[in-house]
Amino acid sequence: MPFLDWVNKNQAKETTRDVPYHLLKQEAVYGTGDENLVIQGDNLLALKALIPFYAGQVKCIFIDPPYNTQSAFDHYDDKLEHSQWLSMMYPRLVLLRDLLADDGSIWITIDDNEAHYLKVLMDEVFGRSRFVATNIWQKRYSRDNNSAIGDVHDYVLCYAKNPDKFKLVRNRVAIDNKTRSAYRNPNNDPNGPWRLIPMNGAGLRPNQQYPVTTPSGKVIYPPEGRHWAMLEDKFLDLVAQGKVFFGKNGDSAPGQIRYLSEVEGLVPWTWWTHEEVGHTDESKKEIHSLFGVADAFDTPKPERLLNRIIHIASNPGELVLDSFLGCGTTAAVAHKMGRRYIGIEMGEHARTHCIPRLQKVIEGEQGGISEAVNWKGGGGFRFCTLGEPAFDSHGRINTAVRFATLAAYVWHYETGEPGQLTFDQPLLGIEDGTAYYLLYNGILGDRRPASGNVLTHAVLDAIKGIFPHDGPKVIYGETTRLGTARLAAENITFKQIPYDVKMR
């Protein structure tokens, strides 16, 4: 597979590994409940901080990165040289990939300036086989007579961690008016409107060439070169159920009746009209109603567009993430749709736009999709900023790091799983028969170096008594007073803090 190359690409690839882990500092809680999270800070640092806790847990990622359009926005520097833009995107995409659930998907809005480069970059980071679709969003409905060719659309790229699993879990979209109009009820069927599905297919299949007798007594065979769409016993079963129509006189070729009430929805396709998912004028009006014209965000997306994406890609209670949160549209829509969410925004408008907007959502504001999803208010979110680095340049652990935080890092490093357990004891968990322990921050209740944080004979006896495990054990601590023979006899691999605490 060909790869995209640009100036400083190697440096961009190294950035992912070298990004320091930062602590998240909780500033406030709004509303009730703290499952939702809004973070103010550099999204590269924030994504890295989330990895130990949310790796493989995010069902739907949506991002609306700067389009690199060579124009100046009040809230974003969107005038990046092409190579810089690619270098900015690469490490963020790698971290987003690591956060994605096994059946999750990532959706990215972009325009013609970088869309085709982004497609190749996504192929490299996620794998070409994980590409799902390039959706076309009709963002405008009026013509621009000042352009050589009017720009009326943006792209919404979609990739899935595992496309086969995504196909099984993705939701269908609601039936549109055009599709609904094809269902009629000319015979006043008590089951409601219906339409006919052809009951023959191309090709000759001997076991599906049987004669069909219509209600009028006429015998019909499949058209020349075709076959009936099902075996005879299934056809007769549908006839018995009243789900085959032979025309109003009962002498026409059969058609299968499909009731509108039986249609669960439509398989999403790649053409998204402004009538279905909104347009830029609609999104501006939504923002103006929330913040007024003077304080409006420059490039918002309509709530209906996010509603379409989040509906297809997730279910209530599942986790949605947006690392370019902007004015908070993704979080607002996810909140109204009953999803959990994480939003990351670097600028000051994390405070001036995102928090006030979500407060209005909690209070039950009725703009955007509120009426469509019957939103009445409620819920809450935590607001955090980026704190100090978890490790200094020499690898020493910041004294501000608490036991649960380091435990999550250690657990993720050893198992690759997110640290979502309640880490409040030395035994972090057991994975594939190996037990993992952490002696740090006086977790055993004795902060003396020679006791709680150091693996001594007494500490080992305490661990074995409280948290016994017969299989292999990995123990992290400041140091150990046990010799190699005793460690081997106890099936212990000892790892020293901070030197053996390696971050993924």
N, C-alpha and C positions, 0 to 999 in steps of 0.2 A: 504494500500500500504506500503510495507517495505521501510524503510529509511536507508540511508548510515550514519554510525557513524564514528567519528574519534576524535583524541585528540584535545581539544580546539574547538570543533564544536560550543558550546554555545557562546564562545567568538567571533567566526566568524559571528554568526548570530546577535550578538549585535553590531558588527562593522558597519553594514549597517545603523543602526539608529544613531550611535554616530559619523559618519563621519562628520566633520565640513564643512560648506559651505564656499567656497573661491570665491573671486572675480576673474574675468578673466581680465587680463591686455593686451590690444592690443599693440603689438610691431611694426607691420608693415602690409601694404597691398601690395600684389603683383598682377600685372595685373589689369584688370578692373572688377569691381563688388566685393561685399563682402559677398555673400550668403554662400560661402564655408569657412570652418574654420579648421585650424590646431592648435592644442594646445600642447605645451610642458609641461609635468608635470606628476605627479603620476596619473594614469588613474582612481583610486578610487576617488580621490579628484576632478578630472576634471568631471567625470560622475555625481557626486553629484552637482557640480556647474551648470551642464546643465539641471538638472531636472526641475527647475521652468520655464525654457524657452522652453524645447523640450519634456516634458513628453507626451507620446502618439502620437508623431509626426514622429518617425523614421520608414520608410517603410522596410528597409533592414539593418540588422546588420550582419557584418562579423567580426569574430575575429580569429586570429591565435596565440593563447597563447603559452607560453613556454611549450614544450612537457614533461618536467620533465624526460629527458632521461639520467640523470647523466653524461652529457658531458658539457664541458665548452665552451661557445661561447664568442666571443669578445664583442658582443653588449648586451648580456643577461646573467643573472645568471640563467641558466637552470638546476641547480643542487639542487633542493629543495627536502627536505624530503617529503614523500607522504602526510602526514597530513598537512604540511605547504602549499603544493600545493593546496589542497582542501580548506584550510582556505583562501588562496589568491583568489581562484576562486569564492567562495560562495557570498560574498558581491557584487562583480562586476556583477555577473549574476543577482542578485536581482535588481540592479540599471539599468542594460540593459533591463530587463523585463519591468520596469516602463517607459522606454523611447520608447518602441515599440508601433507602431500604432496598432489599432484594427485589421487591416488586414495585419499586418506586420509579418516578419519572421526573425529568427536569425540562422546563419550558423556558425559552429565552426569546424575548422580543428584540428585533433588530431591523434596520432598514438596509437599503442597497449599498450604503457606504462600506459596511463590513460584513454583510450577511454571508457572502460566499467564502470569505476568509474564515469566518466563524465556523461555518459548516466543516471545513477541512480541519480546523483546530479541534472541534468537537469529535471528529472522527479519530483523531490522534489520542485525545485524552480518554474518551469513553469507549472507543472501538467502533469501527464502521458498522459492524453487525448490530450495534445497539441503537442505530438511527431508527426512528419511528416515522416521522413525517415533518415536512416543512409546510406549516399551515399559512394561509394567506388571509390576513385580516384587512378588510376594507375599512380603513380608518377615516376616509373622507367620502362625502356623498355629492359634493359640488365640484364642478370643473374649474381648473386653473388655466385660464387662457393666456397667461404670461409665460408658460413653460413650453419647451419644445414638445415634451410629452408629460402630461400631468401625473404627479406622484400621488397615487390614491391608496396605496397599501403599505403595510409593514409585514414582516415575516414573524412567525412564532415557531421556532425550531423545537422539536421534541425528541428527546432521547430517553431510553429506559435502561435501567440497570440490567434487567432481564426481559427483553421484549415479549417472550412467550408468556411469562408470568404476568406482565403488565396487561397483555391482551385478555387474560382471564379475569383480571380484577377491575379493569377500566369500566367506567359507567357509560351508558348510552345517553344521548342528549334527547331532550323533549321533542315530540313530534311538532314540526312546523305547520303553519297554516296551509302551505301548498300541498304537503303530504296529506294532511287531514282532509282536504277538499276532495281527494281521490276516493274517499270512503263515502258511500251513499247507501240509502236504504229504500230502493224502489218498491220492494215487496212488503214493507212494514214489518221486517223481521224483528221479533221481540228482543233479539240479542243486540240490536242496534246497527249502526252503519257498518258496511263491509265493502270489500273489493275482491276481484277475482285474481287468483294466482294461476298462471299457465300450468297445465298438468302434463306437458310433454317436453322432451329434451332432445338435443341433436344426437344423432348416431343410432345404430341398430343394436338393441339388446334383446335377444330371443325371448328371454323370460319376462320381458315387459312389452310384448307385442300383442297382448291378449285383446279380444274383442270386448267392447263396452256397449251395453244395451241401455239406451236412454229411456226415460219414463214413457215416451210415445211409442216405444218398441223398435225404434231405429237402431241398427247395429253399426257402430263406428270403430274404426281402427286408427292407430296413430297416423299422422300425416306422413307422406312418403319421406323416407330417410330419417325418421325420428322414432322415439319410443315414449311410452307413458312414463311419467316421472317417478312412479313407485310400483312395487309389486302388487299383484291383483288383490291379495288378501287385505292389504292396507287400504287400497282404493275402495273396496267394498265396505270396509269399516267406516271410512269417511262418508260414504253414501248413507250408511245406516245412521250416522250422527247428524245427517242433514247438512253436511259441510261441502257438498258438491252441487254445483249449479249447471243445469243443462240448457240454459236459455229460457226466456219467458214462455216459449211454446213446448219446452221439454224435449227438443229434438236436436239440440246443438252439441258440439264437442264439449266435454266436461271442463269445468274450471273449479279450482278449489276456493272455497269461501274463507277469507281471512277477515275476522272482525276487528274493528278498531280497538275494542276493549282488550284484545289479545296481544296488541303490539306494545312491547315493553319500552320502546323508544327507538331512536335511530342510531346506527353506528356512526360515530363522528366522521366527518370528511374534512378535507383540507381547505375548503372555501368557506370563510366566515364573513358573512355580510354584515354591514353596519346595522341593518334592521334586527339581526339576531344578537349581536354582541356589543353594540354601541359604536360610537365614533368619537373623534377628538373634540368636537363641539360639545357633545354630551358630557364628556369627562371634565371639560372646563367649567361647564355650568354646575356640575356636582361640586367642584372645588370652590367656585365662587359662592355657592350657597353655604359652604362651611366656613370659609375664611374671608370672604369678600374679594373684590377684584384686586385691590392693592397688595394683599398678602398671598395671592394665589400662587400655587406651584406651577412651573412653566410647562412641564411635559407629563401631566398625569395620564393614567390609563383609565378607561371607564370601568365602573364596578361590574358591568355585565360581562366584559371581557374576562376579568378575573373569575367571575362566577362560572363561566364556561370551563375554564382550565381546571379550577379546583374541583368542580363537579365531576369532570371526566376522570381526574387523577386521584381522587381521595374520597373517603367516607367520613361521616361525623366521628369526632374523637381522634382522628388520625392527624399526623403532624405535617404542617406546611411551613416552608422556610422561604424568606426573601432577604437576600443579603444586599440588595440595592433598594431599600424600602421607600425612598423618596418621601412622598407626603403621606404614606401609610395605607395606600389603597389595598394592598394584598392582605395586610393584617386586619383591616376593617371588614373586608369581605369574608375572610376566613372566620373571623369572630362571629359574624352574622350567620354563617353557615354551620356553626357548631364544630369547627375544626380547632385543634390546638395549633399554635403558631409561634414562630421565632422570626423577628424582624430585626435587621441590622441597618443602621444609617449613620454615616460619618458626620454629616453636617449638623449645624445648630438647629436646623429644622426638625431634628429628632425630637427636640423639646417644643419648638414653636408650631410644628404641624402634626407630627405623629401622635404625641401624647394628647393634645387637645382633641384631635379627630377620634381617637379611641375612647376618650372620655365621653364624647358625644354618642358614640356607638353604645357604650355601657348604659347611657341615659335613655337609649331607645330612639335615636334620630331616625327619621323616616325617608332619607334621601337614598339615591342609588337603588340597590336591590332589596331594600328593607321590606317593602310591601310584597314583593314576589316570594320572599322566603319567610314571610310572616314574622319579621323581627320585632321584638317588643322590648329589648334591653336586657341587661344583666351581664354577669361574668366579670372578669378582671384580667390584669396583667402585671408583671413585674417590670420595672425599668432599671436597667443596669448600665454601668459604664465600664470601660476597661481599666483594671487596676494595674498593679505592679507586675513585672515579669515573674513567673513562677521560679525561674532559675536565672542566676547571673551568668556573665560571660565565661566564668570558670566552671559552670555546672553546679554551683552550690545552690541549695534550695533556699528560697526566700523565707525568712522567718514568719512572714505573714501567711504562708501556706499551712492550712489546717489539715488534720488527719484525713478527713473525708475527701478532700481535694487530691492529696497525694495518692490516696488509695485508689481513686478513680483512674489516675494516670497509670499507676502500676498495673491495675487490673486490665486496662485497655492494652498496655504494652505486652503483657503476657498472653492474653487470650484473644485480642482483637475485638472483644465485645465492649459495648459502651458501659460505663460505670454508673448504672442507674439504680443499683442497690443502695440500701441504707448502710453506709460504711461506718459502723460505730463499735467495732471489735477487731481484734488482730486477725481473725480468720476472714479474709475477703471473699472467699468462695472456693468451690471445687470445680475444676474444668478438666474433662477427660481423665479423671482419676487422680489428678494432682491438686493438692491443697495449697493455696497461696496465703501467706501471712505477712503482715506489716507491723513492725515495731517502730513507732514514731509518735512524737508529741505526747509521750506518757500515756499511751492508750491503755496500759494495764493499771493505771492509777498511781504509778510511782515514777516520777520524772527524773530520778537520779540516773545519770548515764550508765552506771554499773548495774542498773536493774531494768526498768521497763523498756528502754530503747536499745539495750545491748543483749544479745543472745547469750545468757549464762546458763549454767546447769539448772539454777532455780527457775529462771524464766522458761526454759524448755519444759521443765516438770509442770509449771503452771499451765502452759499452752496445752500439753498433752492431757492434763486433767480436765481443763475446761473445754477445749476444742480438739478432741482426739481424732486422729486420722491414721489409718494403717498403711496407706499408700505413700507415694512420693510427696515430699513437701518442699516448697520454695519459701524461704523466709528472708525478708528484707529487714535490715537493722543497721544501726550505726557501726557496730563491729560485733565480733563473736569471740567468746572466751572458750569455745569448744574446739578441740583438735580435729584434724581431718578424719581420724579413725572414728571418733564419736559421731561426727556428722554423717559419715558413710554408714555407720551402723544404724543410725536413725533414719536413713534415706532422706537426708536433708541437703538441699542445695542452698547455700547461704549467699546472699547478694548484699553488698555494702551500699548504704546511703551516704553520699549522693552519687557515687561513681558508677553504680550499676543501675541507676534510674535513668533509663534511656527513653526519650520521647519519640513516638512514631512520627 
